[in-house]
Structure formats: structure tokens, C-alpha cells
């Protein structure tokens, strides 16, 4: 649902207060739409200007704009937001226009763009347009290229989107705090020719991470590495929508990383190429096939592939702790520990206590009593049972016969008969093992270590 927050009313103008935008200017500010839902919004078709193929922001939305005297005008409002990370957990974050991440901005190569930024945070901020080629004074680095935007003030940025590609925006002011609170957004500059780099489905996502103590709502912003919530567009599995593609659709997924560590992003069932970075498009001759690509901190990777394999394919960060949620990270390993009866005994003292399994400790089926407002470490149900996932995990659903523009969840895949791994109930084949070692080999070869003498420097005599 998109609300309209008008700044044309007297109250709106008063709220802005004295700012760098003059009173006359404030009266002409474009409205700042607000999004209140964490559902994936339909792609926003261009309402004017040059045509382009809009992107889909997974569990996010695109910022509407207005054309004024040939300039595309946007209005971002930096403000505290409440973001649902997944059903059962909400977080007090900072973001833009009602959400974290902020809305995706889409423009066309050559567009002159004017972005009003109103600061409703309790401290100063700025916006850096990561990857853009622009006048230095529009680069948004507090102290270096501009003063901070003080609370209540509005600044205006203006530049030409000079080259097509995949970018992002984020504060360059009190960054540790503001990015750890979720302030970031995606930016796509489409090519002038909509047929260039055209794909059938174009998904965008930003990776961010949070450290939110189970039972609380606000991230600990001084955390440097030990985050407990690894998110795609400030959502975690099972709160992430699936990415949907028709059979043989050409698909692009653009992934930007604004966390404090790298994320090897892995897609099942397909091979892809890295077709672009935040530096631009990769020449075709310089691409190679991959199934995992590492997205380093502050990097953008646009991967492309043909969705030629029907099914429900996992898409996730390959660091296993990044596909887990907050609850239960600080527990000891109990593989091999016989704790029969321990839980019962402790339960008499601490009702609801559970011990992790001693046979590998799969926690997917454990229905632990959780503190208020957190998520189990592994969760989500699939057609065959618990998925035991969380964090940076979602599903690419490839289906035959999907209409262009249909992004609805098609449900779980119906596998053709005989194509699913199954329990073997026949006679098991004899197990083979390595040939028995001979008594001589079992005794081990004589080990003759040769120590270098004083005149022997690693066997090289002088
Ligand atoms: Cu990761």
C-alpha cells in the first residue's frame, strides 16, 4: 500500500522548517510517497520520459517520480521506520519513506535527476550516490563535499545519470550508526535503448546485517562483525518472497552488499555469468560461467542466466551462518555428547529448556519457546518438511507457462514422477571399502627426516 504524504499543505511546509530549500522551493517539492508493507511491489512502469524495463525489488518497491521542466524529481525522507524482518519479528530501523531499505530509484541514461532529501532523523545525515559519475559536490560525503543535512532540513541533489548500470545510495554521515540501522537503497540507471541488456525478469536486492538481541527491537550499532540477522532487503527467510521466472526467461539478479563482510551468492540448478558490476557492464568476452559469485563489501554484482530448469531452486549466501536467524547462535556443540536425561532434569529447574541434538543437532524441527520478537535459528516449511534455513535464503521458482509480468508465487513445484530422491527399500548393495592394508604398510614407512646441517641451507650448498 502506498500512502501519499503531501508536502504541499501548510502543515507540511511548516514541518520542513527553515531549510536550504527556500519557502518558494518548498512549495514545489514533489510529494514523498510512503510504503507501509514489506511485500514485493509490482514493477513500476515508467509514467513518462524514455521507456525502460522496470526492475522488481524483492520485498521492496520503486520510488515514483515526477517530471518537472525536463528533470526527473524524487523526494526521499530519511526517517525511523518499523520493518518486519519476517512474520514474528519487527525491528526499529532507520530508512527512507517508511521502509528499510529505501525505495529503489530507476532512471534512464542521460536523465537529469533532482533528488530532494528531507531529514527526519534525530541526527544529521547525507546521501552518497554510490557508483555515479557526478559533480564532486553532489557526492554526498558529509564534511568533504557538503555540510550534513541537519534534522528537519531538506537538501537537493542534482546531476545527470551519465551511464547505465547498477548502483546504490546510502548515508555518508555517521555511517557506522546509520548503515547498521538499515539506511540504504538501490539505484538502477537503465540504458537509453530499452532493447540493450534487456531481460525478462530483473530482480534487485541489497544485503544488510543487523545485531538485534532476541526479545529487543533495535540493532546494536557498535557491532563490528558478530551480527545475528543476515538480510536480503532487510528481510530474512522465511519472510522473503520467492523470485519467479517463466521457463526459458532471461533473468537478471542484481545484488549489492552493504554489510561488513563478503557474501558468496549461490544459485542452484543453473549457471550464470556476472554481467555487470557497480563499475558498469562486463564485456561479453570477459564473462565466464559460475554458480557462486562472491559479492564483497561495497560491491554490486548483476548476474544473468536463462531459467531453463523448471523447479524450486535455492538461492542463498553460501556462508552457512548467513542462512540462520537470531535465536540460538551461542550454544555449544553437542555432537557425540550423551545427554540422555539431562533435558528432563534441567526441565524440572528451567521449564522449556532444550538441548541441541547429539547426532548433528538439526534444529529445524525444534519448536523452542522463543523470547518475544525474535526468530528461530532455522525455520521455514517446504513441501517435504522443514527447510532449516533463515537469513539470506530464498527460492527461484521456474515454471512453464508463466505470463510475462506475473510475479505471483506459483506454489511448490510438482516434480515429474520418478525425479525426486527417495528412500531405497530394496536390497542394499554390498558396501565396498578400501583394500585392507598390508602388515608392512600398516607398520608405516620408515620416516627419515634429514635435518639441515650448518653448511646445508635447505640443500643448497655454497
Ligand atoms: Cu553471507
Boltz pocket constraint, residues with backbone or C-beta under 6 A from the ligand:
constraints:
  - pocket:
      binder: B
      contacts: [[A, 230], [A, 262], [A, 263], [A, 264], [A, 317], [A, 318], [A, 319], [A, 322], [A, 392]]
      max_distance: 6.0
